[in-house]
Amino acid sequence: MADPRLKTLKIKTGIVKRLAKEKVMYEKEADNQKNRIEKLKNEGKDEYDIRKQEEVLQESLMMVPDCQRRLLKAFEELQSILTSESDLKEQEDYLAAQKVLDDAKPQLPSPVEVTHFC
């Protein structure tokens, strides 16, 4: 029978991966929205349309800290699992989880100190 710890590890790895990707997408969306607003201003479009687009931008910007908060929590949970289940370090899922943690580090809030597993 498969080890239930590996199933948990795989689920938590997927969560961290998805949240890191989600944060990047919100940041890209915000950048695109900024460009769209700038284009509307340069074209002299209606002020109402510009304000509505700025509201959309604010909604995207508000999602980034929320994603970071959820990512940090998931990151710490996965990090804790890797620490406590170090006997699995030869397993493919364990190695994949380490890689996902390394890939997600740049998406974490700045003041967080992150350790590396080996």
C-alpha positions as CSV (number, residue, x, y, z in Angstrom):
1,M,0.0,0.0,0.0
2,A,1.2,3.5,-0.8
3,D,2.6,5.6,2.0
4,P,0.0,8.2,3.1
5,R,2.8,10.7,3.8
6,L,3.6,10.8,0.1
7,K,0.0,11.6,-0.7
8,T,0.1,14.5,1.8
9,L,3.4,15.6,0.4
10,K,2.1,15.6,-3.2
11,I,-1.0,17.6,-2.2
12,K,0.9,20.2,-0.3
13,T,3.4,20.5,-3.1
14,G,0.6,21.1,-5.6
15,I,-0.8,23.8,-3.3
16,V,2.5,25.7,-3.1
17,K,3.0,25.4,-6.8
18,R,-0.6,26.7,-7.6
19,L,-0.4,29.6,-5.2
20,A,3.0,30.7,-6.5
21,K,1.6,30.6,-10.1
22,E,-1.5,32.5,-9.0
23,K,0.6,35.3,-7.4
24,V,2.6,35.7,-10.6
25,M,-0.6,35.8,-12.7
26,Y,-2.1,38.6,-10.5
27,E,1.1,40.6,-10.9
28,K,1.0,40.2,-14.7
29,E,-2.6,41.1,-14.7
30,A,-1.9,44.3,-12.7
31,D,1.0,45.2,-15.1
32,N,-1.3,44.7,-18.1
33,Q,-4.0,46.8,-16.5
34,K,-1.5,49.6,-15.8
35,N,-0.5,49.6,-19.5
36,R,-4.1,49.6,-20.5
37,I,-4.9,52.6,-18.3
38,E,-1.8,54.5,-19.6
39,K,-3.0,53.8,-23.2
40,L,-6.5,55.0,-22.4
41,K,-5.1,58.2,-20.9
42,N,-2.8,58.8,-23.9
43,E,-5.7,58.3,-26.3
44,G,-7.8,60.8,-24.3
45,K,-10.6,58.4,-23.5
46,D,-13.5,59.1,-21.2
47,E,-12.6,59.7,-17.6
48,Y,-15.3,57.3,-16.5
49,D,-13.7,54.4,-18.5
50,I,-10.3,55.2,-17.0
51,R,-11.7,55.2,-13.4
52,K,-13.4,51.9,-14.0
53,Q,-10.1,50.4,-15.3
54,E,-8.3,51.8,-12.3
55,E,-10.8,50.0,-10.0
56,V,-10.0,46.8,-11.9
57,L,-6.3,47.5,-11.3
58,Q,-6.9,48.0,-7.6
59,E,-8.7,44.7,-7.3
60,S,-5.8,42.9,-8.9
61,L,-3.3,44.7,-6.6
62,M,-5.3,43.7,-3.6
63,M,-5.1,40.0,-4.5
64,V,-1.3,39.9,-4.5
65,P,-0.8,40.3,-0.7
66,D,-3.6,37.7,-0.1
67,C,-1.8,35.3,-2.4
68,Q,1.4,35.9,-0.7
69,R,-0.2,35.3,2.7
70,R,-1.7,32.0,1.6
71,L,1.5,31.0,-0.2
72,L,3.6,31.7,2.9
73,K,1.3,29.5,5.0
74,A,1.4,26.7,2.5
75,F,5.2,27.1,2.0
76,E,5.8,26.8,5.8
77,E,3.5,23.7,6.0
78,L,5.4,22.0,3.2
79,Q,8.7,23.0,4.6
80,S,7.7,21.5,8.0
81,I,6.6,18.2,6.3
82,L,9.9,18.0,4.5
83,T,11.7,18.5,7.8
84,S,9.7,15.9,9.7
85,E,9.7,13.4,6.9
86,S,13.4,13.5,6.0
87,D,13.4,9.7,5.7
88,L,11.6,10.1,2.4
89,K,14.3,12.2,0.9
90,E,15.1,9.6,-1.7
91,Q,11.5,9.6,-3.0
92,E,10.7,11.4,-6.2
93,D,7.8,13.3,-4.6
94,Y,10.1,14.6,-1.8
95,L,12.6,15.9,-4.4
96,A,9.8,17.5,-6.4
97,A,8.6,19.2,-3.2
98,Q,12.1,20.6,-2.6
99,K,12.2,22.0,-6.1
100,V,8.7,23.6,-5.8
101,L,9.9,25.3,-2.5
102,D,13.0,26.6,-4.3
103,D,10.9,27.9,-7.2
104,A,8.4,29.5,-4.9
105,K,10.9,31.4,-2.7
106,P,11.0,34.5,-5.0
107,Q,7.2,34.8,-4.6
108,L,7.3,35.0,-0.8
109,P,7.0,38.3,1.1
110,S,10.5,39.9,1.4
111,P,11.2,39.8,5.1
112,V,10.8,36.0,5.3
113,E,13.9,34.0,6.0
114,V,13.7,30.7,4.1
115,T,16.0,27.8,4.8
116,H,17.2,25.3,2.2
117,F,16.9,21.5,2.7
118,C,19.7,19.1,1.8
